[in-house]
Amino acid sequence: MITFLSGGTGTPKLIRGARRYLDDSAITVVVNTAEDLWISGGHLSPDIDTLLYLFSGRLNTGTWWGIVDDTFLTHDELLLMGVDEYIGIGDRDRAVQIARGELLKSGCTLTEATRILSERMGITAAVLPMTDQQVATLIRTGDRVIHYQEYWVKHRGSLPIDEVIRYSPTGPSATGQVLSAIESSDMVIIGPSNPVTSILPVLECDGIIPALM
């Protein structure tokens, strides 16, 4: 088994190549969740969703996010209704986010919700959130602190960065599933991606570094 530490769109591209030589059942991916947020009633997990769509054959590989040939009727209507939904969420993509949100509200952990969604999509690879605890990457710009998604998507990365903050009420710990996967893997690959916003959040989870060592 090979385990990838993944975030953003860089590592999924590497995984796409690895799938030419590996069966999906031999692949485990530990995924950054520091860019997750609740938006318009759904739970957005962008880095997890990119992998779910990759493994289920539905990823838009033109953008490396979202579902190929998705429509944006709900997003357009929300904007018409005055909702400041600064992330363009496709209709089918939104359905996944709503389903995840309902699972979380029912008491599932993010790991459990991801496993259920993976099973429903027929995925045999193991897609594991790095933690089940709340964690977010925030950007301090001037006298404001904003979510990384707002900084990158709404403001297109144009604001000056004074500080990158990793916020977590309890301090994120890697899940038992993540630690077990790392320790039992034949190889662990730290994937190519933004080191500050995509890879460091994974490495900062309590237990990850000792497991790698």
ChimeraX commands (.cxc) that place a marker at each C-alpha (Angstrom):
marker #1 position 0.00,0.00,0.00 radius 0.5
marker #1 position 1.15,3.53,-0.80 radius 0.5
marker #1 position -0.07,6.50,1.20 radius 0.5
marker #1 position -0.08,10.03,-0.20 radius 0.5
marker #1 position -0.26,13.17,1.92 radius 0.5
marker #1 position -2.36,15.42,-0.25 radius 0.5
marker #1 position -3.67,18.94,-0.54 radius 0.5
marker #1 position -4.70,21.28,-3.30 radius 0.5
marker #1 position -4.57,20.19,-6.94 radius 0.5
marker #1 position -0.92,19.16,-7.24 radius 0.5
marker #1 position -1.04,15.81,-5.48 radius 0.5
marker #1 position -4.19,14.61,-7.29 radius 0.5
marker #1 position -2.30,15.05,-10.56 radius 0.5
marker #1 position 0.47,12.83,-9.21 radius 0.5
marker #1 position -2.12,10.30,-8.06 radius 0.5
marker #1 position -3.71,10.27,-11.52 radius 0.5
marker #1 position -0.34,9.14,-12.88 radius 0.5
marker #1 position 0.17,6.60,-10.09 radius 0.5
marker #1 position -3.18,5.01,-10.90 radius 0.5
marker #1 position -1.71,3.79,-14.19 radius 0.5
marker #1 position 0.47,1.41,-12.19 radius 0.5
marker #1 position -1.47,0.87,-8.96 radius 0.5
marker #1 position -4.90,-0.50,-8.26 radius 0.5
marker #1 position -7.05,2.02,-6.41 radius 0.5
marker #1 position -7.41,-0.42,-3.53 radius 0.5
marker #1 position -3.64,-0.09,-2.94 radius 0.5
marker #1 position -3.86,3.70,-2.55 radius 0.5
marker #1 position -4.55,5.64,0.64 radius 0.5
marker #1 position -4.70,9.42,0.66 radius 0.5
marker #1 position -4.44,11.55,3.80 radius 0.5
marker #1 position -6.08,14.83,2.91 radius 0.5
marker #1 position -5.76,18.42,4.08 radius 0.5
marker #1 position -8.98,19.70,5.67 radius 0.5
marker #1 position -7.80,23.15,6.77 radius 0.5
marker #1 position -9.63,24.73,3.82 radius 0.5
marker #1 position -13.01,23.22,4.75 radius 0.5
marker #1 position -15.92,25.47,5.59 radius 0.5
marker #1 position -19.70,25.54,5.82 radius 0.5
marker #1 position -21.18,27.53,2.95 radius 0.5
marker #1 position -24.79,27.97,1.80 radius 0.5
marker #1 position -25.97,25.08,3.97 radius 0.5
marker #1 position -23.41,22.55,2.75 radius 0.5
marker #1 position -20.02,21.45,4.05 radius 0.5
marker #1 position -17.28,22.21,1.55 radius 0.5
marker #1 position -14.21,19.96,1.75 radius 0.5
marker #1 position -12.41,21.03,-1.43 radius 0.5
marker #1 position -9.34,18.81,-1.20 radius 0.5
marker #1 position -11.37,15.75,-0.24 radius 0.5
marker #1 position -13.88,16.37,-3.02 radius 0.5
marker #1 position -11.19,16.67,-5.68 radius 0.5
marker #1 position -10.05,13.17,-4.73 radius 0.5
marker #1 position -13.56,11.74,-4.53 radius 0.5
marker #1 position -14.27,13.02,-8.02 radius 0.5
marker #1 position -10.88,11.81,-9.31 radius 0.5
marker #1 position -11.39,8.26,-8.04 radius 0.5
marker #1 position -15.02,8.16,-9.21 radius 0.5
marker #1 position -14.10,9.37,-12.70 radius 0.5
marker #1 position -16.03,12.63,-12.51 radius 0.5
marker #1 position -13.34,15.22,-11.81 radius 0.5
marker #1 position -13.18,18.30,-14.01 radius 0.5
marker #1 position -9.53,17.99,-15.02 radius 0.5
marker #1 position -9.69,21.34,-16.78 radius 0.5
marker #1 position -9.83,23.12,-13.42 radius 0.5
marker #1 position -8.92,20.21,-11.10 radius 0.5
marker #1 position -11.89,20.97,-8.88 radius 0.5
marker #1 position -15.58,20.26,-9.18 radius 0.5
marker #1 position -17.49,17.78,-11.34 radius 0.5
marker #1 position -17.04,17.72,-15.10 radius 0.5
marker #1 position -19.93,19.25,-17.08 radius 0.5
marker #1 position -21.61,20.46,-13.89 radius 0.5
marker #1 position -24.21,23.22,-14.04 radius 0.5
marker #1 position -24.39,26.30,-11.83 radius 0.5
marker #1 position -28.09,27.11,-11.74 radius 0.5
marker #1 position -28.32,27.20,-7.94 radius 0.5
marker #1 position -25.19,29.32,-7.62 radius 0.5
marker #1 position -26.50,31.81,-10.18 radius 0.5
marker #1 position -29.88,31.99,-8.43 radius 0.5
marker #1 position -28.23,32.56,-5.04 radius 0.5
marker #1 position -26.28,35.47,-6.49 radius 0.5
marker #1 position -29.53,36.84,-7.94 radius 0.5
marker #1 position -31.06,36.59,-4.46 radius 0.5
marker #1 position -28.22,38.65,-3.02 radius 0.5
marker #1 position -26.29,35.80,-1.38 radius 0.5
marker #1 position -22.55,36.49,-1.33 radius 0.5
marker #1 position -21.52,32.98,-2.40 radius 0.5
marker #1 position -18.04,33.85,-3.61 radius 0.5
marker #1 position -17.19,30.25,-4.51 radius 0.5
marker #1 position -18.77,29.00,-7.73 radius 0.5
marker #1 position -20.28,25.70,-6.58 radius 0.5
marker #1 position -21.77,23.42,-9.23 radius 0.5
marker #1 position -25.17,21.83,-8.71 radius 0.5
marker #1 position -23.95,18.24,-8.44 radius 0.5
marker #1 position -20.94,19.34,-6.41 radius 0.5
marker #1 position -23.36,21.14,-4.08 radius 0.5
marker #1 position -25.38,17.94,-3.66 radius 0.5
marker #1 position -22.27,16.19,-2.34 radius 0.5
marker #1 position -21.64,19.07,0.07 radius 0.5
marker #1 position -25.22,18.96,1.33 radius 0.5
marker #1 position -25.01,15.18,1.77 radius 0.5
marker #1 position -21.78,15.58,3.74 radius 0.5
marker #1 position -23.35,18.30,5.86 radius 0.5
marker #1 position -26.32,16.08,6.69 radius 0.5
marker #1 position -24.00,13.24,7.70 radius 0.5
marker #1 position -22.02,15.56,9.96 radius 0.5
marker #1 position -25.19,16.96,11.52 radius 0.5
marker #1 position -26.39,13.41,12.20 radius 0.5
marker #1 position -23.30,12.76,14.31 radius 0.5
marker #1 position -20.84,11.29,11.82 radius 0.5
marker #1 position -17.22,12.30,12.03 radius 0.5
marker #1 position -15.65,13.71,8.87 radius 0.5
marker #1 position -13.82,10.40,8.46 radius 0.5
marker #1 position -17.09,8.46,8.67 radius 0.5
marker #1 position -18.85,10.86,6.31 radius 0.5
marker #1 position -16.01,10.58,3.79 radius 0.5
marker #1 position -16.10,6.77,3.94 radius 0.5
marker #1 position -19.86,6.76,3.35 radius 0.5
marker #1 position -19.59,9.13,0.40 radius 0.5
marker #1 position -16.71,7.08,-1.02 radius 0.5
marker #1 position -18.78,3.90,-0.81 radius 0.5
marker #1 position -21.73,5.58,-2.49 radius 0.5
marker #1 position -19.43,6.66,-5.34 radius 0.5
marker #1 position -17.94,3.18,-5.74 radius 0.5
marker #1 position -14.45,4.25,-4.67 radius 0.5
marker #1 position -12.03,1.55,-3.53 radius 0.5
marker #1 position -9.13,3.84,-2.57 radius 0.5
marker #1 position -9.05,5.02,1.05 radius 0.5
marker #1 position -9.61,8.77,1.28 radius 0.5
marker #1 position -8.87,9.87,4.85 radius 0.5
marker #1 position -9.30,13.37,6.30 radius 0.5
marker #1 position -6.16,14.33,8.21 radius 0.5
marker #1 position -8.23,15.00,11.34 radius 0.5
marker #1 position -11.81,14.91,12.58 radius 0.5
marker #1 position -11.30,18.13,14.54 radius 0.5
marker #1 position -12.04,21.62,13.36 radius 0.5
marker #1 position -9.05,23.34,11.79 radius 0.5
marker #1 position -8.86,26.28,9.40 radius 0.5
marker #1 position -6.19,28.24,7.59 radius 0.5
marker #1 position -6.80,31.95,8.10 radius 0.5
marker #1 position -5.07,34.95,6.57 radius 0.5
marker #1 position -4.34,38.13,8.45 radius 0.5
marker #1 position -4.35,41.05,6.02 radius 0.5
marker #1 position -4.15,44.48,7.62 radius 0.5
marker #1 position -6.71,44.64,10.43 radius 0.5
marker #1 position -8.77,41.73,9.04 radius 0.5
marker #1 position -8.55,37.99,9.50 radius 0.5
marker #1 position -10.28,36.02,6.73 radius 0.5
marker #1 position -10.63,32.37,5.76 radius 0.5
marker #1 position -8.11,31.17,3.19 radius 0.5
marker #1 position -10.93,30.37,0.76 radius 0.5
marker #1 position -12.09,33.98,0.92 radius 0.5
marker #1 position -8.53,35.20,0.42 radius 0.5
marker #1 position -7.80,32.92,-2.52 radius 0.5
marker #1 position -11.18,32.74,-4.29 radius 0.5
marker #1 position -13.00,35.97,-3.51 radius 0.5
marker #1 position -9.93,38.21,-3.52 radius 0.5
marker #1 position -7.93,36.05,-5.95 radius 0.5
marker #1 position -4.88,36.16,-3.70 radius 0.5
marker #1 position -4.46,39.88,-4.30 radius 0.5
marker #1 position -4.41,41.08,-0.67 radius 0.5
marker #1 position -1.13,41.49,1.23 radius 0.5
marker #1 position -0.45,38.69,3.72 radius 0.5
marker #1 position 0.71,39.73,7.17 radius 0.5
marker #1 position 0.30,36.33,8.81 radius 0.5
marker #1 position -0.91,32.82,8.08 radius 0.5
marker #1 position -2.87,31.47,11.05 radius 0.5
marker #1 position -3.80,27.85,11.65 radius 0.5
marker #1 position -6.89,28.00,13.83 radius 0.5
marker #1 position -8.12,25.01,15.79 radius 0.5
marker #1 position -10.08,25.19,19.07 radius 0.5
marker #1 position -8.50,22.00,20.40 radius 0.5
marker #1 position -5.36,21.54,18.32 radius 0.5
marker #1 position -5.75,19.01,15.49 radius 0.5
marker #1 position -4.75,15.40,16.04 radius 0.5
marker #1 position -4.43,12.84,13.28 radius 0.5
marker #1 position -7.10,10.15,13.36 radius 0.5
marker #1 position -6.31,6.57,14.27 radius 0.5
marker #1 position -7.06,5.57,10.68 radius 0.5
marker #1 position -4.49,8.04,9.39 radius 0.5
marker #1 position -1.76,6.91,11.78 radius 0.5
marker #1 position -2.46,3.26,11.05 radius 0.5
marker #1 position -2.28,3.88,7.30 radius 0.5
marker #1 position 1.05,5.68,7.55 radius 0.5
marker #1 position 2.60,3.06,9.82 radius 0.5
marker #1 position 1.46,0.12,7.68 radius 0.5
marker #1 position 2.33,1.62,4.28 radius 0.5
marker #1 position 5.14,0.36,2.10 radius 0.5
marker #1 position 5.77,3.95,1.08 radius 0.5
marker #1 position 4.53,7.40,2.09 radius 0.5
marker #1 position 4.69,10.18,-0.50 radius 0.5
marker #1 position 4.37,13.81,0.55 radius 0.5
marker #1 position 2.67,15.14,-2.53 radius 0.5
marker #1 position 3.48,18.30,-4.48 radius 0.5
marker #1 position 1.33,21.20,-3.37 radius 0.5
marker #1 position 1.46,24.55,-1.60 radius 0.5
marker #1 position 3.63,23.78,1.44 radius 0.5
marker #1 position 2.03,26.41,3.70 radius 0.5
marker #1 position -1.66,25.93,3.00 radius 0.5
marker #1 position -1.89,22.33,1.78 radius 0.5
marker #1 position 0.92,20.15,3.16 radius 0.5
marker #1 position 1.92,21.78,6.45 radius 0.5
marker #1 position -1.62,21.48,7.87 radius 0.5
marker #1 position -1.30,17.71,7.48 radius 0.5
marker #1 position 2.18,17.55,8.99 radius 0.5
marker #1 position 1.08,19.76,11.90 radius 0.5
marker #1 position -1.56,17.28,13.06 radius 0.5
marker #1 position -0.45,15.66,16.29 radius 0.5
marker #1 position 0.96,12.20,15.63 radius 0.5
marker #1 position 1.83,12.60,11.95 radius 0.5
marker #1 position 5.56,13.35,12.29 radius 0.5
marker #1 position 6.24,10.50,14.77 radius 0.5
marker #1 position 4.32,8.11,12.51 radius 0.5
marker #1 position 6.42,9.17,9.53 radius 0.5
marker #1 position 9.63,8.73,11.51 radius 0.5
marker link #1:1,2 radius 0.2
marker link #1:2,3 radius 0.2
marker link #1:3,4 radius 0.2
marker link #1:4,5 radius 0.2
marker link #1:5,6 radius 0.2
marker link #1:6,7 radius 0.2
marker link #1:7,8 radius 0.2
marker link #1:8,9 radius 0.2
marker link #1:9,10 radius 0.2
marker link #1:10,11 radius 0.2
marker link #1:11,12 radius 0.2
marker link #1:12,13 radius 0.2
marker link #1:13,14 radius 0.2
marker link #1:14,15 radius 0.2
marker link #1:15,16 radius 0.2
marker link #1:16,17 radius 0.2
marker link #1:17,18 radius 0.2
marker link #1:18,19 radius 0.2
marker link #1:19,20 radius 0.2
marker link #1:20,21 radius 0.2
marker link #1:21,22 radius 0.2
marker link #1:22,23 radius 0.2
marker link #1:23,24 radius 0.2
marker link #1:24,25 radius 0.2
marker link #1:25,26 radius 0.2
marker link #1:26,27 radius 0.2
marker link #1:27,28 radius 0.2
marker link #1:28,29 radius 0.2
marker link #1:29,30 radius 0.2
marker link #1:30,31 radius 0.2
marker link #1:31,32 radius 0.2
marker link #1:32,33 radius 0.2
marker link #1:33,34 radius 0.2
marker link #1:34,35 radius 0.2
marker link #1:35,36 radius 0.2
marker link #1:36,37 radius 0.2
marker link #1:37,38 radius 0.2
marker link #1:38,39 radius 0.2
marker link #1:39,40 radius 0.2
marker link #1:40,41 radius 0.2
marker link #1:41,42 radius 0.2
marker link #1:42,43 radius 0.2
marker link #1:43,44 radius 0.2
marker link #1:44,45 radius 0.2
marker link #1:45,46 radius 0.2
marker link #1:46,47 radius 0.2
marker link #1:47,48 radius 0.2
marker link #1:48,49 radius 0.2
marker link #1:49,50 radius 0.2
marker link #1:50,51 radius 0.2
marker link #1:51,52 radius 0.2
marker link #1:52,53 radius 0.2
marker link #1:53,54 radius 0.2
marker link #1:54,55 radius 0.2
marker link #1:55,56 radius 0.2
marker link #1:56,57 radius 0.2
marker link #1:57,58 radius 0.2
marker link #1:58,59 radius 0.2
marker link #1:59,60 radius 0.2
marker link #1:60,61 radius 0.2
marker link #1:61,62 radius 0.2
marker link #1:62,63 radius 0.2
marker link #1:63,64 radius 0.2
marker link #1:64,65 radius 0.2
marker link #1:65,66 radius 0.2
marker link #1:66,67 radius 0.2
marker link #1:67,68 radius 0.2
marker link #1:68,69 radius 0.2
marker link #1:69,70 radius 0.2
marker link #1:70,71 radius 0.2
marker link #1:71,72 radius 0.2
marker link #1:72,73 radius 0.2
marker link #1:73,74 radius 0.2
marker link #1:74,75 radius 0.2
marker link #1:75,76 radius 0.2
marker link #1:76,77 radius 0.2
marker link #1:77,78 radius 0.2
marker link #1:78,79 radius 0.2
marker link #1:79,80 radius 0.2
marker link #1:80,81 radius 0.2
marker link #1:81,82 radius 0.2
marker link #1:82,83 radius 0.2
marker link #1:83,84 radius 0.2
marker link #1:84,85 radius 0.2
marker link #1:85,86 radius 0.2
marker link #1:86,87 radius 0.2
marker link #1:87,88 radius 0.2
marker link #1:88,89 radius 0.2
marker link #1:89,90 radius 0.2
marker link #1:90,91 radius 0.2
marker link #1:91,92 radius 0.2
marker link #1:92,93 radius 0.2
marker link #1:93,94 radius 0.2
marker link #1:94,95 radius 0.2
marker link #1:95,96 radius 0.2
marker link #1:96,97 radius 0.2
marker link #1:97,98 radius 0.2
marker link #1:98,99 radius 0.2
marker link #1:99,100 radius 0.2
marker link #1:100,101 radius 0.2
marker link #1:101,102 radius 0.2
marker link #1:102,103 radius 0.2
marker link #1:103,104 radius 0.2
marker link #1:104,105 radius 0.2
marker link #1:105,106 radius 0.2
marker link #1:106,107 radius 0.2
marker link #1:107,108 radius 0.2
marker link #1:108,109 radius 0.2
marker link #1:109,110 radius 0.2
marker link #1:110,111 radius 0.2
marker link #1:111,112 radius 0.2
marker link #1:112,113 radius 0.2
marker link #1:113,114 radius 0.2
marker link #1:114,115 radius 0.2
marker link #1:115,116 radius 0.2
marker link #1:116,117 radius 0.2
marker link #1:117,118 radius 0.2
marker link #1:118,119 radius 0.2
marker link #1:119,120 radius 0.2
marker link #1:120,121 radius 0.2
marker link #1:121,122 radius 0.2
marker link #1:122,123 radius 0.2
marker link #1:123,124 radius 0.2
marker link #1:124,125 radius 0.2
marker link #1:125,126 radius 0.2
marker link #1:126,127 radius 0.2
marker link #1:127,128 radius 0.2
marker link #1:128,129 radius 0.2
marker link #1:129,130 radius 0.2
marker link #1:130,131 radius 0.2
marker link #1:131,132 radius 0.2
marker link #1:132,133 radius 0.2
marker link #1:133,134 radius 0.2
marker link #1:134,135 radius 0.2
marker link #1:135,136 radius 0.2
marker link #1:136,137 radius 0.2
marker link #1:137,138 radius 0.2
marker link #1:138,139 radius 0.2
marker link #1:139,140 radius 0.2
marker link #1:140,141 radius 0.2
marker link #1:141,142 radius 0.2
marker link #1:142,143 radius 0.2
marker link #1:143,144 radius 0.2
marker link #1:144,145 radius 0.2
marker link #1:145,146 radius 0.2
marker link #1:146,147 radius 0.2
marker link #1:147,148 radius 0.2
marker link #1:148,149 radius 0.2
marker link #1:149,150 radius 0.2
marker link #1:150,151 radius 0.2
marker link #1:151,152 radius 0.2
marker link #1:152,153 radius 0.2
marker link #1:153,154 radius 0.2
marker link #1:154,155 radius 0.2
marker link #1:155,156 radius 0.2
marker link #1:156,157 radius 0.2
marker link #1:157,158 radius 0.2
marker link #1:158,159 radius 0.2
marker link #1:159,160 radius 0.2
marker link #1:160,161 radius 0.2
marker link #1:161,162 radius 0.2
marker link #1:162,163 radius 0.2
marker link #1:163,164 radius 0.2
marker link #1:164,165 radius 0.2
marker link #1:165,166 radius 0.2
marker link #1:166,167 radius 0.2
marker link #1:167,168 radius 0.2
marker link #1:168,169 radius 0.2
marker link #1:169,170 radius 0.2
marker link #1:170,171 radius 0.2
marker link #1:171,172 radius 0.2
marker link #1:172,173 radius 0.2
marker link #1:173,174 radius 0.2
marker link #1:174,175 radius 0.2
marker link #1:175,176 radius 0.2
marker link #1:176,177 radius 0.2
marker link #1:177,178 radius 0.2
marker link #1:178,179 radius 0.2
marker link #1:179,180 radius 0.2
marker link #1:180,181 radius 0.2
marker link #1:181,182 radius 0.2
marker link #1:182,183 radius 0.2
marker link #1:183,184 radius 0.2
marker link #1:184,185 radius 0.2
marker link #1:185,186 radius 0.2
marker link #1:186,187 radius 0.2
marker link #1:187,188 radius 0.2
marker link #1:188,189 radius 0.2
marker link #1:189,190 radius 0.2
marker link #1:190,191 radius 0.2
marker link #1:191,192 radius 0.2
marker link #1:192,193 radius 0.2
marker link #1:193,194 radius 0.2
marker link #1:194,195 radius 0.2
marker link #1:195,196 radius 0.2
marker link #1:196,197 radius 0.2
marker link #1:197,198 radius 0.2
marker link #1:198,199 radius 0.2
marker link #1:199,200 radius 0.2
marker link #1:200,201 radius 0.2
marker link #1:201,202 radius 0.2
marker link #1:202,203 radius 0.2
marker link #1:203,204 radius 0.2
marker link #1:204,205 radius 0.2
marker link #1:205,206 radius 0.2
marker link #1:206,207 radius 0.2
marker link #1:207,208 radius 0.2
marker link #1:208,209 radius 0.2
marker link #1:209,210 radius 0.2
marker link #1:210,211 radius 0.2
marker link #1:211,212 radius 0.2
marker link #1:212,213 radius 0.2
view
